[in-house]
Amino acid sequence: TFISAGFWSKGETMRALSANLFALLLVCALASVFYVWSALENHLERHKRDFSVPGRGSFHQGPSEDLSAKTFRALLAVPAAQRHNSGARSEGQNLTNTSAFMGTRDYHVNGDDERSAQREGPVKLGSPVGDRIFWSDWLEDLLPVRFTEGYAEVWRNKARASPVVKLEPGCGRISNQLATFSDGTKACVRYGINADQVQGETLTYYLASLLGITNLPPLVLSHIGDSAQWAAVRTRINDLQWSDRAVVSLTEWISNLTGVVTPAPLRQESSGLHPALKWLENKTTAGLLELMQWSDLIVFDYLTANFDRLVSNLFSLQWDPHVMERDTNNLLKTPYGDLVFIDNEAGLVHGFRVLNMWEKYHHSVLSSVCVFRRRTTQRVAELHRHRDSRRRLLELYRDSEPLSQELGFLSDEHAAVLQDRIDRLYKHILHCKGKYSQL
């Protein structure tokens, strides 16, 4: 009896140890999932649902989506309490939605009326691709500068001086707000989950300027503090629990924009966007101009490691085979066909932190493009040759933004990552030149 009891005791002990080990492994697994969730959930596209547009009442995007679908964004975008009641509406929903940019101010660029007639209809001015891998000069001439430096400077000066009289939801997650200035114009205020997001959004904007990419709305930084600019909305700031020490970014709020679907050559079943693509011969001028901007977008998102646009769509294909057929996250279009790159918080700083997780998707997207804007490749080649991207970006940032020192800059490690990605992009361009050298 004693021996039997001894064996029983040892057996119970082993089972207890096994149960504890299993529990420990389960806790570790859940912690890992929570870590990834926390790092990504605030950067990914939010499902379209009913919400209120300021001054417009309730706006319905269409039939409610099935939030039980196992798509990457569906799983991460909807708070747990809302998953049990997908029909519920809450002011706290995290929304990044095309319709949130509807408003009273129309986007317009000088010369658009003249160019719009040339954009319509079939191509009449020759091949869309010239000199092997570059978009033709005549196409470049038809594409205006969307946000000129002069325009951006005027807007930035006004945004720094104008009092904010209202803050309300309308620019994505609840931690961001749609601000109304005293003159009635609006801006998206990005508080960010942490300083990395505001810093990434800001440095991404200045990197675009360095590359000559003008698809990003003007941006300024502002210190909430006790400044007179925020005095009228101090109660709202307290309700949002924003820190008085926080530095926020403000970007111009653009109205009259629509969503953009990924073009066929850039989808998973395609051979990619390259000079020998016969599909290009059947595109209208407007279609070619949009593709030209897509080539800039892919180059830009690769350099900044922004996973919250086409890359996240590519990742979601494993759950949602039709994700590329819907509007692309954080990308909108004006009535004239100009693309607007919005919500770039995932770029540079945070994008570099989680680079290992997303790099194979970044590489896949970049590999799908072998047609480039000549001006963009010249800027990339210059940054590659001089290897001074850190210095140039820092100088532009400091010269343009009075609060640059308070927000901070890239770490030495991240600055090295940026230069490395410039070098890799340059090698990819050379690869494309060699591959299509006989054209």
C-alpha positions in Angstrom: 0.0 0.0 0.0 2.8 2.4 0.8 4.6 1.7 -2.5 1.3 2.2 -4.4 0.7 5.5 -2.6 4.3 6.5 -3.5 3.8 5.8 -7.1 0.5 7.6 -7.1 2.1 10.6 -5.5 4.8 10.8 -8.1 2.3 10.4 -10.9 0.2 13.3 -9.5 3.3 15.4 -9.2 4.3 14.8 -12.8 0.8 15.7 -14.0 0.8 18.8 -11.9 4.2 19.8 -13.4 2.9 19.1 -16.9 -0.2 21.2 -16.3 1.9 24.1 -15.0 4.2 23.9 -18.0 1.3 23.9 -20.4 -0.2 26.9 -18.6 3.2 28.8 -18.8 3.5 28.1 -22.5 -0.1 29.3 -23.1 0.6 32.5 -21.2 3.7 33.1 -23.3 1.8 32.5 -26.5 -0.9 34.9 -25.5 1.6 37.5 -24.5 3.3 37.2 -27.9 0.0 37.7 -29.7 -0.8 40.7 -27.5 2.6 42.2 -28.3 2.1 41.9 -32.1 -1.5 43.1 -31.7 -0.5 46.2 -29.7 2.3 47.0 -32.2 0.1 46.8 -35.3 -3.6 47.4 -34.5 -3.4 51.2 -34.6 -1.8 51.3 -38.0 -4.1 49.1 -40.0 -7.1 49.9 -42.1 -10.4 50.2 -40.3 -13.5 48.6 -41.7 -16.1 50.9 -43.2 -19.2 51.4 -41.1 -21.8 54.0 -40.3 -20.4 57.2 -38.8 -21.1 60.9 -38.6 -19.4 63.4 -40.9 -19.1 66.8 -39.2 -21.8 69.1 -40.5 -23.4 66.4 -42.7 -25.3 64.2 -40.3 -25.1 60.4 -40.6 -23.3 59.0 -43.6 -23.8 55.4 -44.6 -20.9 53.8 -46.5 -23.0 50.8 -47.7 -24.1 47.4 -46.4 -22.5 46.5 -43.1 -19.6 44.2 -43.5 -19.3 40.8 -41.9 -16.8 41.4 -39.1 -16.5 37.7 -38.5 -14.5 37.3 -41.7 -11.0 36.2 -40.8 -9.2 39.1 -42.5 -6.1 40.6 -40.9 -7.7 44.0 -40.5 -11.1 42.7 -39.3 -9.4 40.9 -36.5 -7.2 43.8 -35.4 -9.4 46.8 -36.1 -12.5 46.1 -34.0 -12.3 46.4 -30.2 -13.4 43.2 -28.5 -16.6 44.7 -27.1 -17.7 45.6 -30.5 -17.1 42.2 -32.0 -20.0 40.8 -30.0 -22.3 43.5 -31.4 -21.1 44.4 -34.9 -24.1 46.7 -35.4 -23.2 48.9 -32.5 -21.8 52.4 -33.2 -19.4 54.2 -31.0 -17.6 57.5 -31.0 -14.5 55.6 -30.1 -14.3 53.6 -33.2 -11.0 53.6 -35.0 -11.8 54.7 -38.5 -9.6 55.6 -41.4 -12.2 56.2 -44.1 -12.4 57.9 -47.5 -15.6 59.6 -46.5 -14.0 61.1 -43.4 -12.3 63.5 -45.8 -15.5 64.8 -47.3 -16.1 68.5 -46.7 -16.6 71.9 -48.1 -13.1 72.8 -49.5 -12.4 71.4 -52.9 -8.9 70.3 -53.8 -7.5 72.2 -56.8 -4.2 72.8 -58.4 -3.4 75.6 -60.9 -3.5 74.3 -64.4 -5.7 71.3 -63.7 -8.5 72.6 -65.9 -6.1 72.8 -68.9 -4.6 69.4 -68.2 -7.9 67.6 -67.6 -8.8 67.8 -71.3 -5.4 66.3 -72.3 -5.8 63.5 -69.7 -9.1 62.2 -71.1 -9.3 59.8 -74.0 -6.7 57.6 -75.7 -3.0 58.2 -75.7 -2.0 60.4 -78.7 1.5 61.6 -77.8 3.5 58.4 -78.2 4.7 55.5 -76.1 4.1 55.9 -72.3 7.6 54.5 -71.6 10.8 56.0 -72.9 14.5 55.2 -72.4 13.9 51.7 -71.2 12.5 52.0 -67.7 11.3 55.6 -67.4 7.9 57.1 -67.9 7.9 59.3 -71.0 8.6 63.0 -70.7 5.2 64.0 -72.2 3.5 62.1 -69.3 5.7 63.9 -66.8 4.7 67.2 -68.3 1.0 66.4 -67.9 1.3 65.6 -64.2 1.2 68.8 -62.1 2.9 69.4 -58.7 0.0 68.6 -56.3 1.2 70.5 -53.2 3.8 73.0 -54.3 6.4 74.1 -51.8 5.0 77.7 -52.1 1.5 76.5 -51.3 2.7 74.3 -48.4 4.7 77.2 -46.9 1.6 79.5 -46.9 -0.5 76.7 -45.3 2.1 75.9 -42.7 2.4 79.6 -41.6 -1.4 79.9 -41.3 -1.7 76.6 -39.4 0.9 77.7 -36.9 -0.9 81.0 -36.2 -4.6 80.1 -36.4 -6.6 79.3 -33.2 -8.2 75.9 -33.1 -11.9 76.4 -32.2 -13.2 72.8 -32.5 -11.9 69.2 -32.1 -14.0 66.3 -33.2 -13.6 62.7 -34.6 -12.9 62.4 -38.3 -9.3 61.6 -38.9 -8.9 57.9 -38.1 -8.5 56.5 -34.6 -10.1 58.4 -31.7 -6.6 59.6 -30.5 -6.6 61.7 -33.7 -9.0 64.6 -34.2 -10.4 66.8 -36.9 -9.5 70.4 -36.0 -11.4 73.4 -37.2 -9.5 76.7 -37.3 -11.1 80.1 -36.6 -11.4 80.8 -40.3 -13.4 77.6 -40.9 -10.6 75.6 -42.5 -9.7 72.2 -41.1 -6.7 70.0 -40.3 -6.1 66.5 -39.1 -4.5 66.5 -35.7 -2.4 63.4 -35.0 -1.7 62.8 -31.3 -0.5 59.3 -31.8 -0.4 56.3 -29.5 3.2 57.3 -28.8 5.7 59.8 -30.1 7.0 57.4 -32.7 3.9 57.8 -34.8 4.0 61.6 -34.9 7.7 61.5 -35.6 7.2 59.0 -38.3 4.4 61.0 -40.0 6.5 64.2 -39.8 9.8 62.7 -41.1 8.0 60.9 -43.8 6.6 64.2 -45.0 10.1 65.7 -45.2 11.6 62.7 -46.9 8.9 63.1 -49.6 10.0 66.7 -50.1 13.6 65.5 -50.4 12.6 63.0 -53.1 10.4 65.5 -54.9 7.3 63.5 -54.3 4.4 66.1 -53.8 1.5 63.8 -53.0 1.5 64.5 -49.2 -0.6 67.3 -47.8 1.2 70.1 -45.9 2.2 69.3 -42.3 3.2 71.3 -39.2 4.0 70.5 -35.6 2.3 72.1 -32.7 2.9 72.0 -28.9 -0.4 71.7 -27.0 0.9 73.1 -23.8 -0.9 76.3 -22.6 -0.6 78.1 -26.0 -3.4 80.4 -27.1 -3.8 78.4 -30.2 -5.5 75.6 -28.2 -7.2 77.7 -25.6 -10.7 77.4 -27.0 -10.6 73.6 -27.0 -8.9 73.0 -23.7 -11.9 71.2 -22.2 -11.9 68.8 -25.2 -8.2 68.2 -24.8 -8.7 67.3 -21.2 -11.5 64.9 -22.2 -9.2 63.3 -24.7 -6.6 63.0 -21.9 -3.9 64.5 -24.1 -0.7 65.4 -22.3 0.1 69.1 -22.2 3.7 68.2 -23.0 2.7 66.4 -26.3 3.8 67.6 -29.7 1.1 66.9 -32.3 1.1 67.1 -36.1 -1.4 68.9 -38.2 -2.0 68.1 -41.8 -4.2 69.9 -44.2 -7.7 68.3 -44.5 -8.6 67.8 -48.1 -12.1 67.4 -49.3 -13.7 65.8 -52.3 -11.5 62.7 -52.4 -12.4 59.2 -53.4 -10.8 55.7 -52.8 -8.3 54.0 -55.0 -8.2 50.4 -56.0 -4.8 48.7 -56.7 -4.2 48.6 -60.5 -4.2 45.2 -62.2 -0.4 45.0 -62.9 0.3 45.4 -59.1 -1.9 42.6 -58.0 -0.7 39.2 -57.0 -1.7 37.4 -60.2 0.0 39.9 -62.4 3.6 39.9 -63.9 4.1 43.4 -62.5 4.4 46.9 -63.9 7.3 46.8 -66.4 8.2 48.4 -69.7 7.3 45.4 -71.8 3.7 45.2 -70.4 1.3 45.3 -73.4 -1.5 46.2 -71.1 0.0 49.8 -71.0 -0.8 50.3 -74.7 -4.6 50.2 -74.0 -4.6 52.7 -71.1 -5.9 56.2 -71.3 -3.6 59.1 -70.5 -5.4 59.5 -67.2 -4.8 55.8 -66.4 -1.1 56.1 -67.2 -0.8 59.2 -65.0 -2.2 57.3 -62.1 0.2 54.4 -62.7 3.1 56.9 -62.7 2.0 58.0 -59.3 1.7 54.4 -58.1 5.3 53.8 -59.1 6.3 56.8 -56.9 4.1 55.4 -54.1 5.8 52.0 -54.1 9.3 53.5 -54.1 8.3 55.8 -51.3 6.7 53.2 -49.1 9.7 50.9 -49.6 12.1 53.6 -48.4 9.9 54.4 -45.4 9.0 50.7 -44.7 5.4 51.8 -44.5 3.4 48.6 -44.0 0.0 50.3 -43.7 -0.8 50.6 -47.4 -0.2 48.1 -50.2 2.0 45.8 -48.0 -0.7 45.2 -45.4 -3.1 44.3 -48.3 -0.5 41.8 -49.6 -0.2 40.3 -46.1 -4.0 40.0 -45.9 -4.3 37.9 -49.1 -3.7 34.8 -47.0 -7.1 35.4 -45.4 -8.9 37.6 -47.9 -8.2 36.8 -51.6 -10.3 39.9 -52.7 -8.5 42.5 -50.6 -6.7 44.0 -53.7 -10.1 44.6 -55.3 -11.1 47.1 -52.7 -9.9 50.6 -51.9 -6.3 50.7 -50.8 -5.6 51.8 -47.3 -4.5 55.4 -46.7 -4.6 56.3 -50.3 -7.1 58.7 -51.9 -7.6 60.5 -55.2 -8.7 63.9 -56.3 -11.3 64.5 -59.1 -8.4 65.2 -61.4 -6.8 61.8 -60.8 -4.0 63.0 -58.4 -3.2 60.5 -55.7 -2.9 61.8 -52.1 -0.8 59.8 -49.6 -2.4 60.1 -46.2 -1.8 58.7 -42.7 1.9 58.0 -42.9 2.4 57.3 -39.2 3.7 53.7 -39.9 6.6 55.1 -42.0 10.2 55.3 -41.0 10.3 55.1 -37.2 7.7 52.4 -36.4 8.1 50.8 -39.8 11.8 50.4 -39.1 11.1 48.9 -35.7 9.0 46.1 -37.1 11.0 45.7 -40.3 11.8 42.1 -39.9 8.1 41.2 -39.7 7.2 43.0 -43.0 10.4 43.0 -45.1 9.5 40.1 -47.4 6.3 41.9 -48.3 8.2 45.1 -48.9 10.6 43.3 -51.2 7.7 41.6 -53.1 5.9 44.9 -53.7 9.1 46.7 -54.9 9.9 43.7 -57.2 6.6 44.2 -59.0 7.7 47.6 -60.4 10.3 48.3 -63.1 9.0 51.6 -64.5 9.9 54.8 -62.6 9.7 58.6 -62.8 13.0 59.9 -64.0 13.1 62.7 -61.5 12.5 60.3 -58.6 15.3 58.0 -59.7 17.6 60.9 -60.0 17.0 61.9 -56.4 17.5 58.3 -55.3 20.7 58.0 -57.3 22.0 61.2 -55.7 21.3 60.1 -52.2 22.9 56.7 -53.0 26.0 58.3 -54.5 26.7 60.9 -51.7 25.4 58.6 -48.9 24.1 61.6 -47.0 20.4 61.0 -46.6 20.6 61.5 -42.9 22.3 64.9 -43.2 20.0 66.2 -45.9 16.8 65.0 -44.2 17.9 66.5 -40.9 18.8 69.9 -42.4 15.5 70.1 -44.3 13.6 69.1 -41.2 15.3 71.6 -38.9 15.1 74.4 -41.4 11.4 73.9 -42.0 10.0 73.0 -38.6 10.6 75.1 -35.5 9.6 72.2 -33.2 12.0 69.7 -34.8 14.4 69.6 -31.9 11.6 69.0 -29.4 10.1 66.1 -31.4 13.5 64.6 -32.2 15.0 62.9 -35.2 15.9 59.4 -36.4 18.3 57.4 -34.2 21.6 56.6 -35.8 20.4 53.0 -36.3 17.3 54.1 -38.1 19.2 56.6 -40.2 21.5 53.7 -41.3 18.4 51.7 -42.2 17.1 54.5 -44.4 20.5 54.8 -46.2 20.6 51.0 -46.7 17.1 51.0 -48.2 18.1 53.8 -50.6 21.1 51.7 -51.7 18.9 48.7 -52.1 16.3 50.7 -54.2 19.1 52.0 -56.4 20.3 48.5 -57.0 16.8 47.4 -58.0 16.6 50.3 -60.5 19.9 49.2 -62.0 18.5 45.6 -62.2 15.5 46.9 -64.1 17.7 48.8 -66.5 19.7 45.7 -67.2 16.7 43.5 -67.6 15.0 45.8 -70.1 18.1 47.2 -71.8 17.1 45.9 -75.2 13.8 47.9 -75.4 
